[in-house]
Amino acid sequence: MRLLLLLGIFFTATGFSCAGAASDWQSFGFDGNGFVKGAASAAIRVRDGYLPVPADALAPREDQLPEGTGAVALLCFQQRSGGKLKSQSAVAPMAGVAVTVTGNSLTLAARSDASGYLILALTPGSYDFRLFGLSKKVAVEHGKTALVAMRGGKRMVD
């Protein structure tokens, strides 16, 4: 009984709520044209003020964004279609592809993860993301996550 009372005092004093913590995260999936709330394909979980987490992460963490930053969740994908013998999803994530990011006096290169995502915390501003010679402008806002998808062609040697 004392343990339950102590736990109740802890949760009340810290403002922690099991129901509230789970409901703050929103899942988005990419349908080949854009990100759709609640869609399952190529899903990512997003919460303001936190680094996004791919929905298939084995041990998802809740890491707050560093002070003064926003987040980018870039999905690198290939378009594909089904055939007569086998239906397929319209999107195939591209794992391990190199992406170059420039902007705000910054240049960096990184690789997409196994889910095809590149997740970064960046200072607010405008950035240019480049994948296989194609580029996309991305605006980063303080405490927010920009969901971005870039379609790649045939896998090239990086």
PyMOL commands that place a pseudoatom at each C-alpha (Angstrom):
pseudoatom trace, name=CA, resn=MET, resi=1, chain=A, elem=C, hetatm=0, pos=[0.000, 0.000, 0.000]
pseudoatom trace, name=CA, resn=ARG, resi=2, chain=A, elem=C, hetatm=0, pos=[2.820, 2.396, 0.874]
pseudoatom trace, name=CA, resn=LEU, resi=3, chain=A, elem=C, hetatm=0, pos=[4.486, 1.620, -2.452]
pseudoatom trace, name=CA, resn=LEU, resi=4, chain=A, elem=C, hetatm=0, pos=[1.339, 2.582, -4.366]
pseudoatom trace, name=CA, resn=LEU, resi=5, chain=A, elem=C, hetatm=0, pos=[1.051, 5.795, -2.348]
pseudoatom trace, name=CA, resn=LEU, resi=6, chain=A, elem=C, hetatm=0, pos=[4.706, 6.667, -3.041]
pseudoatom trace, name=CA, resn=LEU, resi=7, chain=A, elem=C, hetatm=0, pos=[4.275, 5.960, -6.751]
pseudoatom trace, name=CA, resn=GLY, resi=8, chain=A, elem=C, hetatm=0, pos=[1.174, 8.148, -6.830]
pseudoatom trace, name=CA, resn=ILE, resi=9, chain=A, elem=C, hetatm=0, pos=[3.059, 11.012, -5.153]
pseudoatom trace, name=CA, resn=PHE, resi=10, chain=A, elem=C, hetatm=0, pos=[5.991, 10.579, -7.577]
pseudoatom trace, name=CA, resn=PHE, resi=11, chain=A, elem=C, hetatm=0, pos=[3.785, 10.657, -10.692]
pseudoatom trace, name=CA, resn=THR, resi=12, chain=A, elem=C, hetatm=0, pos=[1.832, 13.650, -9.392]
pseudoatom trace, name=CA, resn=ALA, resi=13, chain=A, elem=C, hetatm=0, pos=[4.952, 15.602, -8.361]
pseudoatom trace, name=CA, resn=THR, resi=14, chain=A, elem=C, hetatm=0, pos=[6.822, 14.977, -11.617]
pseudoatom trace, name=CA, resn=GLY, resi=15, chain=A, elem=C, hetatm=0, pos=[3.817, 15.502, -13.869]
pseudoatom trace, name=CA, resn=PHE, resi=16, chain=A, elem=C, hetatm=0, pos=[4.529, 12.136, -15.491]
pseudoatom trace, name=CA, resn=SER, resi=17, chain=A, elem=C, hetatm=0, pos=[1.536, 10.394, -16.999]
pseudoatom trace, name=CA, resn=CYS, resi=18, chain=A, elem=C, hetatm=0, pos=[1.666, 7.038, -18.717]
pseudoatom trace, name=CA, resn=ALA, resi=19, chain=A, elem=C, hetatm=0, pos=[-1.365, 7.854, -20.854]
pseudoatom trace, name=CA, resn=GLY, resi=20, chain=A, elem=C, hetatm=0, pos=[-0.098, 11.321, -21.729]
pseudoatom trace, name=CA, resn=ALA, resi=21, chain=A, elem=C, hetatm=0, pos=[3.381, 10.185, -22.708]
pseudoatom trace, name=CA, resn=ALA, resi=22, chain=A, elem=C, hetatm=0, pos=[2.122, 7.686, -25.271]
pseudoatom trace, name=CA, resn=SER, resi=23, chain=A, elem=C, hetatm=0, pos=[-0.468, 10.025, -26.753]
pseudoatom trace, name=CA, resn=ASP, resi=24, chain=A, elem=C, hetatm=0, pos=[2.058, 12.808, -27.450]
pseudoatom trace, name=CA, resn=TRP, resi=25, chain=A, elem=C, hetatm=0, pos=[3.733, 10.698, -30.146]
pseudoatom trace, name=CA, resn=GLN, resi=26, chain=A, elem=C, hetatm=0, pos=[2.109, 10.631, -33.571]
pseudoatom trace, name=CA, resn=SER, resi=27, chain=A, elem=C, hetatm=0, pos=[2.792, 8.062, -36.288]
pseudoatom trace, name=CA, resn=PHE, resi=28, chain=A, elem=C, hetatm=0, pos=[3.137, 9.036, -39.925]
pseudoatom trace, name=CA, resn=GLY, resi=29, chain=A, elem=C, hetatm=0, pos=[3.583, 6.799, -42.922]
pseudoatom trace, name=CA, resn=PHE, resi=30, chain=A, elem=C, hetatm=0, pos=[4.724, 7.629, -46.421]
pseudoatom trace, name=CA, resn=ASP, resi=31, chain=A, elem=C, hetatm=0, pos=[2.292, 6.559, -49.165]
pseudoatom trace, name=CA, resn=GLY, resi=32, chain=A, elem=C, hetatm=0, pos=[4.497, 7.366, -52.165]
pseudoatom trace, name=CA, resn=ASN, resi=33, chain=A, elem=C, hetatm=0, pos=[3.221, 10.940, -52.452]
pseudoatom trace, name=CA, resn=GLY, resi=34, chain=A, elem=C, hetatm=0, pos=[3.422, 12.351, -48.942]
pseudoatom trace, name=CA, resn=PHE, resi=35, chain=A, elem=C, hetatm=0, pos=[3.324, 11.608, -45.234]
pseudoatom trace, name=CA, resn=VAL, resi=36, chain=A, elem=C, hetatm=0, pos=[-0.066, 10.505, -43.903]
pseudoatom trace, name=CA, resn=LYS, resi=37, chain=A, elem=C, hetatm=0, pos=[-0.952, 10.486, -40.222]
pseudoatom trace, name=CA, resn=GLY, resi=38, chain=A, elem=C, hetatm=0, pos=[-1.543, 6.946, -38.973]
pseudoatom trace, name=CA, resn=ALA, resi=39, chain=A, elem=C, hetatm=0, pos=[-0.423, 5.168, -42.176]
pseudoatom trace, name=CA, resn=ALA, resi=40, chain=A, elem=C, hetatm=0, pos=[1.665, 2.033, -41.623]
pseudoatom trace, name=CA, resn=SER, resi=41, chain=A, elem=C, hetatm=0, pos=[4.055, 1.940, -44.589]
pseudoatom trace, name=CA, resn=ALA, resi=42, chain=A, elem=C, hetatm=0, pos=[7.502, 3.488, -43.935]
pseudoatom trace, name=CA, resn=ALA, resi=43, chain=A, elem=C, hetatm=0, pos=[6.214, 4.751, -40.586]
pseudoatom trace, name=CA, resn=ILE, resi=44, chain=A, elem=C, hetatm=0, pos=[7.917, 7.174, -38.240]
pseudoatom trace, name=CA, resn=ARG, resi=45, chain=A, elem=C, hetatm=0, pos=[6.894, 8.444, -34.812]
pseudoatom trace, name=CA, resn=VAL, resi=46, chain=A, elem=C, hetatm=0, pos=[7.070, 12.212, -34.195]
pseudoatom trace, name=CA, resn=ARG, resi=47, chain=A, elem=C, hetatm=0, pos=[6.726, 14.400, -31.097]
pseudoatom trace, name=CA, resn=ASP, resi=48, chain=A, elem=C, hetatm=0, pos=[7.473, 18.132, -30.847]
pseudoatom trace, name=CA, resn=GLY, resi=49, chain=A, elem=C, hetatm=0, pos=[10.735, 18.734, -28.997]
pseudoatom trace, name=CA, resn=TYR, resi=50, chain=A, elem=C, hetatm=0, pos=[12.035, 15.184, -29.507]
pseudoatom trace, name=CA, resn=LEU, resi=51, chain=A, elem=C, hetatm=0, pos=[14.101, 13.362, -32.119]
pseudoatom trace, name=CA, resn=PRO, resi=52, chain=A, elem=C, hetatm=0, pos=[11.804, 11.331, -34.410]
pseudoatom trace, name=CA, resn=VAL, resi=53, chain=A, elem=C, hetatm=0, pos=[11.911, 7.531, -34.134]
pseudoatom trace, name=CA, resn=PRO, resi=54, chain=A, elem=C, hetatm=0, pos=[11.320, 5.023, -36.956]
pseudoatom trace, name=CA, resn=ALA, resi=55, chain=A, elem=C, hetatm=0, pos=[8.304, 2.923, -35.948]
pseudoatom trace, name=CA, resn=ASP, resi=56, chain=A, elem=C, hetatm=0, pos=[10.221, -0.324, -36.486]
pseudoatom trace, name=CA, resn=ALA, resi=57, chain=A, elem=C, hetatm=0, pos=[13.060, 0.654, -34.115]
pseudoatom trace, name=CA, resn=LEU, resi=58, chain=A, elem=C, hetatm=0, pos=[13.895, -2.300, -31.861]
pseudoatom trace, name=CA, resn=ALA, resi=59, chain=A, elem=C, hetatm=0, pos=[14.463, -0.150, -28.769]
pseudoatom trace, name=CA, resn=PRO, resi=60, chain=A, elem=C, hetatm=0, pos=[12.900, 3.267, -29.401]
pseudoatom trace, name=CA, resn=ARG, resi=61, chain=A, elem=C, hetatm=0, pos=[14.265, 6.042, -27.223]
pseudoatom trace, name=CA, resn=GLU, resi=62, chain=A, elem=C, hetatm=0, pos=[12.695, 9.325, -26.253]
pseudoatom trace, name=CA, resn=ASP, resi=63, chain=A, elem=C, hetatm=0, pos=[15.570, 11.752, -26.785]
pseudoatom trace, name=CA, resn=GLN, resi=64, chain=A, elem=C, hetatm=0, pos=[14.831, 15.455, -26.458]
pseudoatom trace, name=CA, resn=LEU, resi=65, chain=A, elem=C, hetatm=0, pos=[16.140, 17.769, -29.149]
pseudoatom trace, name=CA, resn=PRO, resi=66, chain=A, elem=C, hetatm=0, pos=[19.189, 19.795, -28.143]
pseudoatom trace, name=CA, resn=GLU, resi=67, chain=A, elem=C, hetatm=0, pos=[18.325, 23.348, -27.078]
pseudoatom trace, name=CA, resn=GLY, resi=68, chain=A, elem=C, hetatm=0, pos=[17.770, 25.683, -30.022]
pseudoatom trace, name=CA, resn=THR, resi=69, chain=A, elem=C, hetatm=0, pos=[17.265, 22.977, -32.671]
pseudoatom trace, name=CA, resn=GLY, resi=70, chain=A, elem=C, hetatm=0, pos=[14.568, 21.370, -34.771]
pseudoatom trace, name=CA, resn=ALA, resi=71, chain=A, elem=C, hetatm=0, pos=[14.529, 17.955, -36.398]
pseudoatom trace, name=CA, resn=VAL, resi=72, chain=A, elem=C, hetatm=0, pos=[14.481, 16.539, -39.906]
pseudoatom trace, name=CA, resn=ALA, resi=73, chain=A, elem=C, hetatm=0, pos=[13.308, 13.014, -40.691]
pseudoatom trace, name=CA, resn=LEU, resi=74, chain=A, elem=C, hetatm=0, pos=[14.341, 12.374, -44.297]
pseudoatom trace, name=CA, resn=LEU, resi=75, chain=A, elem=C, hetatm=0, pos=[13.041, 9.199, -45.947]
pseudoatom trace, name=CA, resn=CYS, resi=76, chain=A, elem=C, hetatm=0, pos=[15.146, 7.992, -48.874]
pseudoatom trace, name=CA, resn=PHE, resi=77, chain=A, elem=C, hetatm=0, pos=[13.047, 5.694, -51.073]
pseudoatom trace, name=CA, resn=GLN, resi=78, chain=A, elem=C, hetatm=0, pos=[12.630, 4.061, -54.457]
pseudoatom trace, name=CA, resn=GLN, resi=79, chain=A, elem=C, hetatm=0, pos=[9.280, 3.875, -56.211]
pseudoatom trace, name=CA, resn=ARG, resi=80, chain=A, elem=C, hetatm=0, pos=[8.237, 0.364, -57.135]
pseudoatom trace, name=CA, resn=SER, resi=81, chain=A, elem=C, hetatm=0, pos=[5.113, -1.359, -58.347]
pseudoatom trace, name=CA, resn=GLY, resi=82, chain=A, elem=C, hetatm=0, pos=[3.612, -4.809, -58.046]
pseudoatom trace, name=CA, resn=GLY, resi=83, chain=A, elem=C, hetatm=0, pos=[3.561, -7.454, -60.707]
pseudoatom trace, name=CA, resn=LYS, resi=84, chain=A, elem=C, hetatm=0, pos=[1.146, -10.110, -61.856]
pseudoatom trace, name=CA, resn=LEU, resi=85, chain=A, elem=C, hetatm=0, pos=[2.518, -12.704, -59.451]
pseudoatom trace, name=CA, resn=LYS, resi=86, chain=A, elem=C, hetatm=0, pos=[3.272, -10.590, -56.399]
pseudoatom trace, name=CA, resn=SER, resi=87, chain=A, elem=C, hetatm=0, pos=[1.833, -7.367, -55.077]
pseudoatom trace, name=CA, resn=GLN, resi=88, chain=A, elem=C, hetatm=0, pos=[4.312, -4.968, -53.515]
pseudoatom trace, name=CA, resn=SER, resi=89, chain=A, elem=C, hetatm=0, pos=[4.226, -1.747, -51.580]
pseudoatom trace, name=CA, resn=ALA, resi=90, chain=A, elem=C, hetatm=0, pos=[4.675, 1.352, -53.728]
pseudoatom trace, name=CA, resn=VAL, resi=91, chain=A, elem=C, hetatm=0, pos=[7.692, 2.441, -51.674]
pseudoatom trace, name=CA, resn=ALA, resi=92, chain=A, elem=C, hetatm=0, pos=[10.981, 0.664, -50.991]
pseudoatom trace, name=CA, resn=PRO, resi=93, chain=A, elem=C, hetatm=0, pos=[13.150, 2.379, -48.336]
pseudoatom trace, name=CA, resn=MET, resi=94, chain=A, elem=C, hetatm=0, pos=[16.770, 2.912, -49.407]
pseudoatom trace, name=CA, resn=ALA, resi=95, chain=A, elem=C, hetatm=0, pos=[19.117, 1.873, -46.613]
pseudoatom trace, name=CA, resn=GLY, resi=96, chain=A, elem=C, hetatm=0, pos=[22.712, 3.045, -46.446]
pseudoatom trace, name=CA, resn=VAL, resi=97, chain=A, elem=C, hetatm=0, pos=[22.557, 5.773, -49.082]
pseudoatom trace, name=CA, resn=ALA, resi=98, chain=A, elem=C, hetatm=0, pos=[24.730, 8.882, -48.683]
pseudoatom trace, name=CA, resn=VAL, resi=99, chain=A, elem=C, hetatm=0, pos=[22.994, 12.223, -48.227]
pseudoatom trace, name=CA, resn=THR, resi=100, chain=A, elem=C, hetatm=0, pos=[24.772, 15.593, -48.201]
pseudoatom trace, name=CA, resn=VAL, resi=101, chain=A, elem=C, hetatm=0, pos=[23.323, 18.473, -46.177]
pseudoatom trace, name=CA, resn=THR, resi=102, chain=A, elem=C, hetatm=0, pos=[24.363, 22.120, -46.613]
pseudoatom trace, name=CA, resn=GLY, resi=103, chain=A, elem=C, hetatm=0, pos=[23.049, 25.335, -45.085]
pseudoatom trace, name=CA, resn=ASN, resi=104, chain=A, elem=C, hetatm=0, pos=[23.537, 27.737, -42.156]
pseudoatom trace, name=CA, resn=SER, resi=105, chain=A, elem=C, hetatm=0, pos=[27.347, 27.590, -42.619]
pseudoatom trace, name=CA, resn=LEU, resi=106, chain=A, elem=C, hetatm=0, pos=[27.211, 23.801, -42.305]
pseudoatom trace, name=CA, resn=THR, resi=107, chain=A, elem=C, hetatm=0, pos=[28.133, 20.947, -44.624]
pseudoatom trace, name=CA, resn=LEU, resi=108, chain=A, elem=C, hetatm=0, pos=[27.780, 17.340, -43.556]
pseudoatom trace, name=CA, resn=ALA, resi=109, chain=A, elem=C, hetatm=0, pos=[27.318, 13.909, -45.036]
pseudoatom trace, name=CA, resn=ALA, resi=110, chain=A, elem=C, hetatm=0, pos=[25.435, 11.011, -43.466]
pseudoatom trace, name=CA, resn=ARG, resi=111, chain=A, elem=C, hetatm=0, pos=[23.851, 7.674, -44.425]
pseudoatom trace, name=CA, resn=SER, resi=112, chain=A, elem=C, hetatm=0, pos=[20.256, 6.535, -44.153]
pseudoatom trace, name=CA, resn=ASP, resi=113, chain=A, elem=C, hetatm=0, pos=[19.466, 3.801, -41.620]
pseudoatom trace, name=CA, resn=ALA, resi=114, chain=A, elem=C, hetatm=0, pos=[17.954, 0.363, -42.294]
pseudoatom trace, name=CA, resn=SER, resi=115, chain=A, elem=C, hetatm=0, pos=[14.471, 1.953, -42.526]
pseudoatom trace, name=CA, resn=GLY, resi=116, chain=A, elem=C, hetatm=0, pos=[15.665, 4.443, -45.148]
pseudoatom trace, name=CA, resn=TYR, resi=117, chain=A, elem=C, hetatm=0, pos=[15.542, 7.353, -42.685]
pseudoatom trace, name=CA, resn=LEU, resi=118, chain=A, elem=C, hetatm=0, pos=[18.145, 9.980, -41.937]
pseudoatom trace, name=CA, resn=ILE, resi=119, chain=A, elem=C, hetatm=0, pos=[17.277, 11.746, -38.682]
pseudoatom trace, name=CA, resn=LEU, resi=120, chain=A, elem=C, hetatm=0, pos=[19.070, 14.962, -37.744]
pseudoatom trace, name=CA, resn=ALA, resi=121, chain=A, elem=C, hetatm=0, pos=[18.790, 17.779, -35.216]
pseudoatom trace, name=CA, resn=LEU, resi=122, chain=A, elem=C, hetatm=0, pos=[19.722, 21.092, -36.867]
pseudoatom trace, name=CA, resn=THR, resi=123, chain=A, elem=C, hetatm=0, pos=[19.563, 24.756, -35.939]
pseudoatom trace, name=CA, resn=PRO, resi=124, chain=A, elem=C, hetatm=0, pos=[16.570, 26.559, -37.474]
pseudoatom trace, name=CA, resn=GLY, resi=125, chain=A, elem=C, hetatm=0, pos=[17.090, 27.687, -41.045]
pseudoatom trace, name=CA, resn=SER, resi=126, chain=A, elem=C, hetatm=0, pos=[17.032, 26.542, -44.655]
pseudoatom trace, name=CA, resn=TYR, resi=127, chain=A, elem=C, hetatm=0, pos=[19.031, 23.493, -45.759]
pseudoatom trace, name=CA, resn=ASP, resi=128, chain=A, elem=C, hetatm=0, pos=[19.727, 21.757, -49.054]
pseudoatom trace, name=CA, resn=PHE, resi=129, chain=A, elem=C, hetatm=0, pos=[19.566, 17.939, -48.939]
pseudoatom trace, name=CA, resn=ARG, resi=130, chain=A, elem=C, hetatm=0, pos=[21.250, 16.112, -51.848]
pseudoatom trace, name=CA, resn=LEU, resi=131, chain=A, elem=C, hetatm=0, pos=[20.725, 12.473, -52.831]
pseudoatom trace, name=CA, resn=PHE, resi=132, chain=A, elem=C, hetatm=0, pos=[22.204, 11.042, -56.058]
pseudoatom trace, name=CA, resn=GLY, resi=133, chain=A, elem=C, hetatm=0, pos=[22.534, 14.508, -57.595]
pseudoatom trace, name=CA, resn=LEU, resi=134, chain=A, elem=C, hetatm=0, pos=[18.949, 15.515, -56.759]
pseudoatom trace, name=CA, resn=SER, resi=135, chain=A, elem=C, hetatm=0, pos=[18.311, 18.191, -54.160]
pseudoatom trace, name=CA, resn=LYS, resi=136, chain=A, elem=C, hetatm=0, pos=[15.477, 19.345, -51.944]
pseudoatom trace, name=CA, resn=LYS, resi=137, chain=A, elem=C, hetatm=0, pos=[15.209, 22.516, -49.837]
pseudoatom trace, name=CA, resn=VAL, resi=138, chain=A, elem=C, hetatm=0, pos=[14.092, 21.902, -46.246]
pseudoatom trace, name=CA, resn=ALA, resi=139, chain=A, elem=C, hetatm=0, pos=[13.068, 24.506, -43.664]
pseudoatom trace, name=CA, resn=VAL, resi=140, chain=A, elem=C, hetatm=0, pos=[13.904, 23.598, -40.064]
pseudoatom trace, name=CA, resn=GLU, resi=141, chain=A, elem=C, hetatm=0, pos=[11.858, 25.200, -37.267]
pseudoatom trace, name=CA, resn=HIS, resi=142, chain=A, elem=C, hetatm=0, pos=[12.751, 25.345, -33.572]
pseudoatom trace, name=CA, resn=GLY, resi=143, chain=A, elem=C, hetatm=0, pos=[11.288, 22.346, -31.673]
pseudoatom trace, name=CA, resn=LYS, resi=144, chain=A, elem=C, hetatm=0, pos=[9.449, 20.967, -34.731]
pseudoatom trace, name=CA, resn=THR, resi=145, chain=A, elem=C, hetatm=0, pos=[10.081, 18.013, -37.033]
pseudoatom trace, name=CA, resn=ALA, resi=146, chain=A, elem=C, hetatm=0, pos=[10.173, 18.405, -40.812]
pseudoatom trace, name=CA, resn=LEU, resi=147, chain=A, elem=C, hetatm=0, pos=[9.084, 15.188, -42.560]
pseudoatom trace, name=CA, resn=VAL, resi=148, chain=A, elem=C, hetatm=0, pos=[10.775, 14.975, -45.946]
pseudoatom trace, name=CA, resn=ALA, resi=149, chain=A, elem=C, hetatm=0, pos=[10.928, 12.252, -48.601]
pseudoatom trace, name=CA, resn=MET, resi=150, chain=A, elem=C, hetatm=0, pos=[13.430, 12.022, -51.446]
pseudoatom trace, name=CA, resn=ARG, resi=151, chain=A, elem=C, hetatm=0, pos=[13.048, 9.563, -54.255]
pseudoatom trace, name=CA, resn=GLY, resi=152, chain=A, elem=C, hetatm=0, pos=[16.244, 7.979, -55.481]
pseudoatom trace, name=CA, resn=GLY, resi=153, chain=A, elem=C, hetatm=0, pos=[16.828, 6.285, -58.789]
pseudoatom trace, name=CA, resn=LYS, resi=154, chain=A, elem=C, hetatm=0, pos=[18.524, 2.972, -59.297]
pseudoatom trace, name=CA, resn=ARG, resi=155, chain=A, elem=C, hetatm=0, pos=[20.989, 2.296, -56.540]
pseudoatom trace, name=CA, resn=MET, resi=156, chain=A, elem=C, hetatm=0, pos=[24.271, 3.855, -57.506]
pseudoatom trace, name=CA, resn=VAL, resi=157, chain=A, elem=C, hetatm=0, pos=[27.727, 3.282, -56.110]
pseudoatom trace, name=CA, resn=ASP, resi=158, chain=A, elem=C, hetatm=0, pos=[28.343, 6.019, -53.516]
for i in range(1, 158): cmd.bond("trace and resi %d" % i, "trace and resi %d" % (i + 1))
show_as sticks, trace
zoom trace
